Amino acid sequence: MKIGLTFDLRSWYIDRGYSMEETAEFDKQETVDALDNSLRTMGYEAEQIGNTFQLIEALAAGRRWDIVFNITEGLYGDGRESVVPAILDQYKIPYVFSGPVIMGISLNKHLAKLVVASAGVPVSPGFLALESGDSDRCTLKYPLFVKPVSEGTGKGITEKSIVNSSEELRNMVEWILKEFSQPALIEEYLPGREFTVGIVGSGEEAVAIGGMEVICANNLPYSVEVKENYQNYCKYIPLGNDIIDECKSVALKAWKALGAVDAGRIDLKADRNGRICFIEANPLAGLNPVHSDLPILSRMYGIEYQTLIEMIMKAAIKRIKRIKGTN
């Protein structure tokens, strides 16, 4: 079976003048090579396609694949993670991971919270600021947490994200609106423990394979700088017996509510009463074998990288066959 790999290679964009911040979510060649090697080990004929632009060129040239393993984040707009799945849908080429609608909703943290909350999943009260004056209408209880509504990898999160006054709130909202050209999501700050849970599968067959608690030094927010230097700032520990069942339950409910498929992560945090709340969904979780959260937490539960990729492919193939009505 011929499988294509779509991805955003950070060096490809850097060589063309894009900034480190613009490419913060993109992958290194070592991630692509690790995936390529894992798929070849499984017996697939793997081809590294590249990013959205390279995919379009390949399709225009007549190249096709039986399935595409898509980890493309996209570059601009709140639908950037939806572009590759949408293109592949038009060519009727099946792919691994969620489709365009789920990718779009999950990237927009406000919409994702509305969806999971409607399914009974606990969330922190939130307010969306579309313009600078909107912060004056916020009636949430301080302290608050402010972040861009549609960013990943901790982009737009700093030590100033936790605000304690209307002036701090206004300044943070105005900075996000200007810096990221998107709304600012204001939430009541969740002061408790932080977790991330790995999911494999779809619908009722989805399984929480494990999770880990994220402990940042000096109570730092889990920002892009902290994530990229996690060895210096963070401590990751497996979910304790006191919390594992609740974390898995909340994560699975959120995953199913969103309709996410194949694999990903759900991020959680405890409120002031210790209740586990949904923060955001990652249906396009990082897959660097060493540094990404999903492979890290998987290893804590005895699931090595090769096994993880095999589990993802098994779930994807089963889902695709079910859609096609084949065995």
C-alpha positions, -999 to +999 in steps of 0.1 A: +000+000+000+013+034-010+012+060+018+020+097+015+033+119+043+021+155+045+039+178+069+052+213+075+090+212+077+102+241+097+135+244+078+116+247+045+098+278+057+128+293+075+148+290+043+121+311+026+121+339+052+094+328+076+101+336+113+107+312+141+074+323+157+055+317+125+069+282+123+068+273+160+042+245+154+061+230+124+082+198+124+118+190+122+132+166+097+139+141+125+101+138+131+093+132+094+121+106+091+109+088+123+074+086+109+087+075+075+108+048+091+079+036+112+056+033+083+082+015+062+088-009+091+050-017+089+054-026+052+041+006+036+056+022+005+061+057+021+066+089+002+074+123+018+050+147+000+056+179+021+034+208+029+002+222+014+019+239-015+039+207-023+007+186-020-011+207-045+018+205-069+019+167-065-018+163-071-017+186-101+011+164-115-011+134-112+005+117-081-018+097-059-016+076-027-038+049-012-038+068+021-021+100+035-006+103+069-013+140+076+005+160+102+003+194+084-004+223+107-009+249+079+004+285+079-023+312+081-060+315+092-082+298+117-088+270+091-052+263+085-053+228+099-083+220+078-067+227+044-050+194+037-079+172+049-103+193+028-081+190-003-077+152+001-115+149+006-120+165-028-097+139-044-113+111-024-080+102-009-084+088+027-061+101+054-050+096+090-064+119+117-095+141+118-113+159+090-115+196+082-146+204+104-131+188+135-097+203+129-113+238+126-134+235+156-106+221+178-082+248+167-107+274+178-106+269+216-138+289+222-158+267+198-142+235+211-153+245+247-189+252+235-191+217+219-176+197+248-196+217+274-228+208+255-219+172+261-216+178+299-178+181+300-166+206+327-150+238+313-139+271+328-163+300+322-151+320+292-156+352+272-144+360+236-130+395+230-133+404+193-121+439+197-102+459+224-134+474+240-149+440+246-127+434+277-147+461+295-178+439+292-162+409+308-179+399+340-158+368+348-141+365+382-104+373+386-078+360+382-083+354+345-063+337+318-060+353+284-048+337+252-053+338+214-084+318+205-068+298+176-031+291+183-012+260+192+020+250+209+015+276+236+019+305+212+006+338+227+009+325+262+033+343+285+037+351+322+013+380+316-014+357+305-027+355+341-043+388+348-057+403+380-071+436+370-092+453+343-061+472+332-040+440+328-069+424+310-073+453+286-035+454+278-033+416+272-064+416+250-051+445+229-017+428+226-033+395+213-056+414+189-026+433+174+000+405+176-021+376+163-049+393+144-075+371+160-099+373+190-086+368+226-102+341+247-107+352+283-112+324+309-115+322+346-081+310+356-078+273+366-053+272+395-051+235+399-030+206+385-025+203+347-027+171+327-027+158+292-043+125+281-035+105+250-063+090+230-063+064+202-093+054+182-127+069+172-162+070+188-170+042+212-138+024+202-116+054+214-093+045+243-074+067+267-039+051+265-025+071+294-017+105+305+007+127+324+007+156+348+026+186+337+044+205+365+061+237+354+088+254+376+076+285+395+041+279+383+050+291+348+023+289+322+029+261+296+040+285+269+059+279+236+092+288+253+085+264+282+075+236+258+106+240+236+128+239+268+107+214+288+138+196+301+147+228+320+113+240+331+089+210+333+085+178+351+063+151+335+049+123+357+023+096+350-012+101+362-016+091+398-042+067+410-060+095+427-067+113+394-063+088+365-099+077+362-114+112+362-088+125+337-094+096+313-132+100+317-132+137+310-107+133+281-128+106+264-160+125+268-144+156+251-128+135+223-162+118+215-181+151+217-158+166+191-159+136+169-121+134+167-106+103+152-075+080+151-053+097+178-046+129+196-044+145+230-068+163+254-054+189+277-070+193+312-066+214+343-082+214+377-103+243+390-101+257+425-123+229+438-102+202+422-127+194+395-110+183+362-119+207+333-113+205+296-088+231+283-083+222+246-082+193+221-052+183+200-064+162+171-031+169+154-008+161+182+030+163+178+047+131+169+084+138+175+096+105+190+116+122+218+101+156+225+064+155+217+039+150+246+020+121+230+050+098+225+064+109+259+032+099+278+029+067+257+063+055+268+052+060+305+027+032+299+050+009+280+040+020+245+071+026+224+071+049+194+068+022+168+039+006+186+021+040+189+023+046+152+010+010+146-019+017+169-027+049+151-026+032+117-047+003+128-073+027+141-073+048+109-075+018+086-104+003+106-122+036+104-116+040+067-128+005+059-159+010+080-167+042+060-161+024+027-181-006+039-152-030+033-136-056+056 
